[in-house]
Amino acid sequence: MPLTGRQTLTQYLIEQRRRYPAASGNFNALILDVAMACKAIARAVGQGALAGVHGAQTGELGGNSINVQGETQQKLDVLANDYFLRINEWGGHLAGMASEELEAPYPIPAAYPRGSYLLVFDPLDGSSNIDVNLTVGSIFSILRAPSGDEELSEADFLQAGREQVAAGYALYGPSTMLVLSVGDGVDGFTLDKDLGEFMLTHPRMQVPPSTQEFAINASNSRFWEAPVKRFVDECLAGKSGPREKDFNMRWIASMVAEAHRILTRGGVFLYPRDSKDASKPGRLRLLYEANPIGFLIEQAGGRASTGYGPVLQEQPTQLHQRIGLVFGSRHEVERIERYHAEPQAPSEPNPLFCERSLFRV
């Protein structure tokens, strides 16, 4: 037993490595580099307005800087992205990186050795919450790089979620946490700021199969597909409805925070495909958000889906591809998939304007 009474992230990774005697140790070192980037981001987030990095990033021509996603970049978005790049580029573990904030993949500079893994990440999820001091986080995924000396390409990153070697997120809230899966369940670590170490505090996290809590942005209800509207309406009907139980509805606008709540106590999160913007088949990024969170949820016994089928089976076609996502307690996600698979009944007429309406002729 460690002197602190808890296992450090380093000790945990050493134990995991012992399951594979031929392992080189590069994978463990990469995870520790990612953890270091998360510590640096946690420090900047924790300083709040004192750090001088609140607000929108200024572009080259003045005005707000817009990233490849068409979103306004926060100063902390840019700083967090830079931490991930600078801390992970030099160790010799990576062949390249891809970030939500960068249009193209980031190859490892020629000055550093090239490794056998790829790192994809959302450096600061929920960054719209920064200025109001709400929970944000970082999401990351590790893939195997193709063998050989060929120049890195976008196609190298287009791997289905089931191909992930590891995935995790850091949560910057009242405490800083790192939640990680290396393909053998999900474990949570809390940052001991005095020691500067992530300590194992939440071993073998599990998503309960059933829940009475769901999270969705209800302001988009007019754009939802019929199966999603049916599911939400049934939840809102409570004990008197077809579900015969009351549900709580949540929405934090930070997927890391939503995922952590579900990993801690169960629930279901919905950011489904809708008709708000026909050019986008969803809102969340497949590589940077849906795949790593889906990997964690399924490693913890939950289910992650597009609403139609497992998200980890989706074959990416673009680096910044978007997708609808539903994840959490297995029974609820399976219900949503079933609703999508069932034939859809014709839409009911609006009662205000039907034959026997309030506006009778």
C-alpha positions in Angstrom: 0.0 0.0 0.0 1.4 3.4 -0.9 2.5 5.7 2.0 -0.4 8.0 1.3 -2.9 5.2 1.6 -4.0 5.7 -2.0 -2.5 4.6 -5.3 -1.0 7.3 -7.5 -1.7 7.5 -11.3 1.9 6.4 -11.9 1.6 3.4 -9.7 -1.7 2.5 -11.3 -0.2 2.6 -14.8 2.7 0.4 -13.7 0.3 -2.2 -12.4 -1.6 -2.0 -15.7 1.6 -2.4 -17.6 2.6 -5.6 -15.7 -0.3 -7.3 -17.5 1.8 -6.9 -20.7 5.4 -7.9 -20.0 6.5 -7.0 -23.5 5.2 -3.4 -23.2 7.9 -0.7 -23.7 6.5 1.9 -21.2 5.8 4.5 -23.9 2.1 4.2 -23.4 2.4 4.9 -19.7 4.7 7.9 -20.4 2.1 9.3 -22.8 -0.7 9.1 -20.3 1.5 10.9 -17.7 2.2 13.6 -20.3 -1.5 14.0 -20.9 -2.0 14.2 -17.2 0.6 16.9 -16.9 -1.2 19.0 -19.6 -4.4 18.6 -17.6 -2.6 19.8 -14.4 -1.4 22.9 -16.3 -4.9 23.6 -17.6 -6.4 23.0 -14.1 -4.0 25.6 -12.7 -5.0 28.2 -15.3 -8.8 27.5 -14.8 -8.4 27.5 -11.0 -6.9 31.0 -11.0 -10.1 32.4 -12.7 -10.0 36.0 -13.6 -6.7 36.4 -11.7 -4.9 34.6 -14.6 -5.9 37.3 -17.0 -7.0 34.7 -19.6 -10.8 35.2 -19.4 -12.9 36.3 -22.4 -12.7 35.8 -26.1 -9.4 35.5 -28.0 -8.7 38.4 -30.4 -8.2 37.5 -34.0 -5.3 38.7 -36.3 -7.6 41.4 -37.8 -9.2 42.4 -34.6 -12.5 41.2 -33.3 -13.1 37.7 -31.9 -11.0 34.7 -33.1 -13.1 32.0 -34.7 -11.9 28.4 -34.7 -12.4 25.7 -37.4 -15.7 24.8 -35.9 -17.1 28.3 -36.6 -17.1 29.1 -32.8 -15.7 32.0 -30.9 -12.5 31.0 -29.3 -11.9 31.8 -25.6 -8.5 32.7 -24.4 -8.4 29.6 -22.3 -9.3 27.5 -25.4 -6.1 28.6 -27.0 -4.0 28.3 -23.9 -5.3 24.8 -23.2 -4.7 23.7 -26.8 -1.1 25.0 -26.6 -0.5 23.1 -23.3 -1.6 19.8 -24.9 0.6 20.4 -27.9 3.7 21.6 -26.1 3.7 19.0 -23.3 3.0 16.0 -25.6 5.0 16.8 -28.7 8.6 16.1 -27.4 8.4 12.8 -25.6 8.8 10.5 -28.5 5.5 8.7 -27.9 3.4 10.3 -30.6 3.3 10.4 -34.4 0.8 13.3 -34.4 -2.1 15.0 -32.7 -5.5 16.4 -33.8 -7.4 19.0 -31.9 -10.9 20.5 -32.0 -9.2 23.9 -32.3 -7.0 23.0 -35.3 -8.1 22.7 -38.9 -5.5 20.0 -39.8 -3.6 17.3 -37.9 -0.5 18.4 -36.0 2.6 16.4 -37.0 5.3 15.9 -34.4 8.1 18.4 -35.2 11.2 16.9 -36.9 13.3 17.9 -33.9 11.6 15.3 -31.8 11.4 11.5 -32.2 8.3 10.0 -33.7 6.2 7.5 -31.7 3.6 4.9 -32.3 0.4 6.6 -31.0 -1.9 9.4 -32.1 -3.6 11.8 -29.6 -6.9 13.5 -30.3 -8.4 16.0 -27.9 -10.9 18.7 -27.1 -8.6 20.9 -25.0 -11.4 22.7 -23.1 -15.0 21.3 -23.3 -17.7 23.6 -22.1 -15.6 26.8 -22.5 -18.7 28.9 -22.7 -19.0 28.3 -18.9 -15.5 29.8 -18.1 -16.6 33.4 -17.5 -19.4 32.3 -15.2 -17.2 30.0 -13.1 -18.9 26.7 -14.0 -17.4 23.3 -14.6 -15.3 22.7 -17.7 -13.0 19.9 -18.8 -10.6 18.3 -21.3 -11.4 15.2 -23.3 -8.8 13.0 -25.0 -8.4 9.8 -27.0 -5.4 7.7 -27.9 -5.2 5.7 -31.1 -2.4 3.6 -32.7 -0.5 5.3 -35.4 0.1 3.4 -38.7 3.5 1.8 -38.9 6.1 3.1 -41.4 7.7 6.4 -42.2 5.0 7.9 -44.4 4.0 11.5 -43.8 1.1 11.8 -41.3 -2.3 12.3 -43.0 -5.8 13.1 -41.9 -6.8 9.5 -42.9 -4.6 8.1 -40.2 -6.9 9.6 -37.5 -10.1 8.3 -39.1 -10.5 5.3 -36.9 -13.7 3.9 -35.4 -14.2 4.4 -31.7 -13.7 0.7 -31.0 -10.1 1.1 -32.1 -9.2 3.4 -29.3 -6.4 2.3 -27.0 -7.4 4.6 -24.2 -9.6 7.5 -23.5 -10.4 9.9 -20.7 -11.2 13.3 -19.5 -10.1 15.9 -16.9 -12.8 17.7 -14.9 -12.0 21.2 -13.6 -14.5 21.7 -10.9 -14.4 22.0 -7.1 -11.7 19.4 -7.3 -9.7 18.4 -10.4 -10.2 14.9 -11.5 -8.8 12.6 -14.2 -11.1 9.8 -15.4 -9.4 7.2 -17.5 -9.9 3.9 -19.3 -7.1 1.9 -20.8 -9.5 -0.8 -21.9 -10.0 -2.5 -18.5 -12.8 -0.6 -16.9 -12.9 3.0 -15.8 -11.1 4.6 -12.8 -11.1 8.1 -11.4 -8.3 10.1 -9.9 -8.4 13.3 -7.9 -5.5 15.8 -8.0 -3.8 16.2 -4.6 -2.6 19.8 -5.1 -0.1 19.5 -2.2 1.7 16.5 -3.8 1.0 17.4 -7.4 -0.2 13.8 -8.0 -3.4 12.3 -9.3 -4.6 9.8 -6.6 -7.0 6.9 -7.2 -10.3 7.9 -5.5 -13.0 6.3 -7.7 -12.0 2.8 -8.7 -14.1 0.7 -11.1 -16.7 3.3 -11.9 -20.0 1.9 -13.1 -23.0 3.3 -14.8 -26.2 1.9 -13.2 -28.4 0.2 -15.9 -31.5 2.2 -14.9 -32.1 5.8 -14.0 -34.7 8.6 -13.3 -32.6 11.4 -14.6 -31.9 12.7 -18.1 -30.1 15.7 -19.6 -31.1 17.5 -22.8 -31.2 21.0 -24.1 -35.0 21.5 -24.1 -34.7 24.8 -26.0 -34.2 22.7 -29.2 -37.4 20.6 -28.7 -39.0 22.0 -31.8 -36.2 20.5 -33.9 -36.1 17.0 -32.3 -37.0 13.9 -34.3 -40.2 12.2 -33.2 -38.5 9.3 -31.2 -36.6 11.8 -29.1 -39.7 13.9 -28.5 -41.6 10.8 -27.5 -38.9 9.8 -25.0 -38.7 13.2 -23.4 -42.5 13.6 -23.2 -42.8 10.2 -21.5 -40.2 11.2 -19.0 -41.9 14.5 -18.3 -45.2 12.8 -17.8 -43.9 11.3 -14.6 -45.8 8.8 -12.5 -49.0 9.4 -14.3 -47.4 8.7 -17.7 -46.4 5.5 -19.5 -43.0 5.3 -17.6 -44.9 5.3 -14.2 -42.0 7.2 -12.4 -40.8 10.7 -12.0 -37.7 11.9 -13.8 -35.3 14.9 -13.1 -34.0 16.9 -16.1 -30.5 18.4 -16.1 -28.5 20.5 -18.5 -25.0 22.0 -17.7 -23.8 22.8 -21.3 -20.5 20.9 -20.5 -20.5 17.4 -21.7 -17.6 16.4 -19.4 -19.7 17.5 -16.4 -22.7 15.6 -17.8 -20.6 12.4 -18.4 -19.1 12.6 -14.9 -22.5 12.9 -13.3 -23.6 9.8 -15.2 -20.5 7.8 -14.4 -21.0 8.8 -10.7 -24.7 8.2 -10.2 -26.3 7.2 -13.5 -28.5 9.0 -16.0 -28.9 9.5 -19.7 -27.5 12.4 -21.9 -29.0 13.3 -25.2 -27.6 15.6 -27.8 -29.4 14.0 -30.7 -29.5 14.7 -34.4 -32.1 17.3 -35.2 -33.4 19.6 -37.9 -32.0 22.9 -36.6 -29.2 22.9 -39.2 -29.7 20.4 -42.0 -26.0 20.7 -43.0 -24.9 19.2 -39.7 -25.9 15.6 -38.8 -25.3 16.4 -35.2 -23.6 18.8 -32.8 -20.9 16.9 -31.1 -17.5 15.9 -32.7 -17.1 12.2 -33.3 -13.4 12.0 -32.8 -12.9 14.5 -30.0 -16.1 14.1 -27.9 -18.4 11.2 -28.9 -15.8 8.5 -29.3 -13.8 9.0 -26.1 -16.9 9.6 -23.9 -18.6 6.6 -25.6 -15.5 4.5 -24.8 -15.6 5.4 -21.2 -19.3 4.9 -20.8 -19.2 1.4 -22.4 -16.2 0.4 -20.3 -18.3 1.4 -17.3 -21.2 -0.8 -18.3 -23.3 1.9 -19.9 -24.2 2.3 -23.6 -23.3 5.0 -26.1 -25.3 5.4 -29.3 -26.1 7.7 -32.2 -29.7 7.0 -31.3 -29.8 4.4 -34.0 -26.8 2.2 -33.1 -23.5 2.0 -31.2 -21.4 5.2 -31.7 -18.2 3.2 -31.4 -19.0 1.4 -34.6 -19.3 4.6 -36.7 -16.5 5.0 -39.3 -15.3 8.6 -39.3 -15.0 10.2 -42.7 -13.7 13.7 -41.7 -11.5 15.0 -39.0 -14.1 17.4 -37.6 -17.2 15.2 -38.3 -20.2 15.8 -36.2 -22.7 13.3 -34.9 -25.7 12.9 -32.7 -25.0 11.2 -29.3 -27.0 9.5 -26.6 -25.2 7.9 -23.7 -25.7 6.7 -20.2 -27.7 4.1 -18.4 -28.1 1.1 -20.7 -31.9 0.6 -20.3 -32.7 4.2 -21.3 -30.3 4.3 -24.3 -31.7 1.0 -25.6 -35.2 2.4 -25.2 -34.3 5.4 -27.4 -32.8 3.1 -30.0 -35.9 1.1 -30.0 -38.1 4.2 -30.5 -36.0 5.1 -33.5 -36.3 1.6 -34.9 -40.1 1.5 -34.6 -42.4 2.7 -37.4 -43.3 6.3 -36.8 -47.0 7.2 -36.3 -48.3 10.2 -38.3 -47.9 13.5 -36.5 -51.0 14.5 -34.5 -52.7 17.7 -35.7 -52.4 20.8 -33.6 -55.4 20.8 -31.3 -55.7 24.6 -31.7 -56.5 24.2 -35.4 -58.2 20.8 -35.9 -61.9 20.4 -36.7 -63.0 20.6 -33.1 -60.5 23.2 -32.0 -60.6 26.4 -30.0 -61.1 28.3 -33.2 -64.4 26.8 -34.4 -65.9 28.1 -37.6 
